[in-house]
Amino acid sequence: MNEREQTAFDAYIRILQSKGATPESIDKRRNLLEVLLIRLEDKPCNGEIYRQEVEAVMEQLNKLDWSFYLTVIREFFRFWTNDIKAIAYLSAQSGFDLDPVQLQPMEATLQSLWEKMDKEQFSVVENWPIKAYTLALRDAGAARAVVDTRIKLVKLLMMRFRDAPEFNTKRYRISVDACLYMFESRELRDLFLMVVREFYYFWNGDPDAARYIQLDENGGF
């Protein structure tokens, strides 16, 4: 590693150790970062480059470990960009996940879930943001196929949400991460991530949630 990456790596590991991270957790993070940082050497220090290199590395890893690694990647970005204020805030607010929650993989495949999604029963609490998102998509001029696809992706998230720790403040993110391993297609995975970013505002009850919807000029993806 060159000096920039080594400094970021050392600072990240040091702060985790100071907060009581286990040797096993640190070793697992180190194994990921040593691969990622080789790819980041001499690259411009910006979010788009970081995302591209992360995607390349993640494709080589066991998908069942993705939720753990995504936590590491989010935390480490502040160190790689030397964002001192963000690091200080995370540290003061106990923002580091020393032992990230990993949901067990679903027994069903994405294809089998997709086929029966329309028949899945959701509670009133689950249905409220789903219906609000559906209406907002239609009001935005989304084509029917677009609405159907996005709502199925949202329903998949809500099914995973049932398994996440109820009182964990990171429950939404944990549920999102627990879905990603199911997508073999990067295109569908990227669409899922875009949809859950939109849906978050409906789930959170934001009265201006509709303004976050993204469609192309023809009402498509």
Secondary structure, 3 states (H helix, E strand, C coil): CCHHHHHHHHHHHHHHHHCCCCHHHHHHHHHHHHHHHHHHCCCCCCHHHHHHHHHHHHCCCCHHHHHHHHHHHHHHHHHHCCCHHHHHHHHHCCCCCCCCCCCCCCCCCHHHHHHHHHHCCCCHHHHHHHHHHHHHHHHCCCCHHHHHHHHHHHHHHHHHHCCCCCCCCCHHHHHHHHHHCCCCCHHHHHHHHHHHHHHHHHHCCCCCHHHHCCCCCCCCC
